[in-house]
């Protein structure tokens, strides 16, 4: 396959595959599952092949690029390309989707909707998210950013829990509000491109070259940033997440929190900083304070949760605080750590949500109080749950440790006080993870747990690749950092930021 078509294939295959699954016979749900899984594995194979074509040391900003004129009158192109930052997020996506499909076979077997519809929406969502990560035309980015709300709305609203309609509408309205603010800012950027270039354009490279006054940058920055802060989600725009994540089926929760929400932090790094560098520096201290509040708030609220899925959702608010902190510290260590954190969080949160889903299916409940002594009757489930939890609290040797360390180290060189406050989140993470494990897995076996079966072969097959990646990236983080670092350096150069010079004590003093 020509390198010009890898990204097109990565978008088209899951979307067309979703349409295929949607028209399969309703009477044969097993066929829909198998076809969806086969398509997702094919997409993963294409994604890995595309990654092997990527050259981290290339001088090109975007590789595997392709572009066609889409709406010439507006200067819109269907333009795709990847740098190291977007490539690792696409890889995370194409790996997690087959995992979610395999783990979610039970999720789709209820009476709330058709099995084929469930997996069709997952595949369509995959194609749209890949397009968002790969878009190098900002109008295309916006269209896909809005379009990906549709499949997630149906995954929550049709296949979720008792409060699914409330959660789906809340998710949709929050996201739609952010999208409208982004649209207003996007129109402003387009008008500026007309004034400076003589004709309008949405080309990313052209837009980051616009000469925009500081006051105008601030307003345009806020339009994009608020949309991304809602999507991430950042405190205090986070309130939709616990409802959506807890009501969605476990596999959909993984896609929502582990994949979809990364579009928010990716957008901050890809669009906000390069397009509005002066405004980014102006707002950085305030955003860092919000990130710190999110880190501590998310962790504290997680400790007090009685519902396992809501607990995990609140831990993610804390984790996203770390990601935003690293981005707006504007150091190479911080931004590399944040990008790696996005990937590592995707896998660790996938493991937690999926295992909690397996537990809830067996027990018929997600409440912490309904569990106890699980390790005695389901030792494999308990052991894998422990590994996933230790990854979430950033235990050395597991993937999240390196990314969290880089974020804190990169932040400390510029904002020492912020790095110190953020370490409180690490301490609280140990509390919410270990308390959750203790209350559910240890102690006497509760009456409703005594008959619980251990993980079956399909479930182990689904979760094993995720845990293997968590361990592998903990031991060999440079596998991704070597891809990420050159793109972070490019972003730093565009923004006009540089790492602070190390302080060296003078000899004899």
Order of alpha helices (4+ residues) and beta strands (2+ residues): alpha-alpha-beta-beta-alpha-alpha-alpha-alpha-alpha-alpha-alpha-alpha-alpha-alpha-alpha-alpha-alpha-alpha-alpha-alpha-alpha-alpha
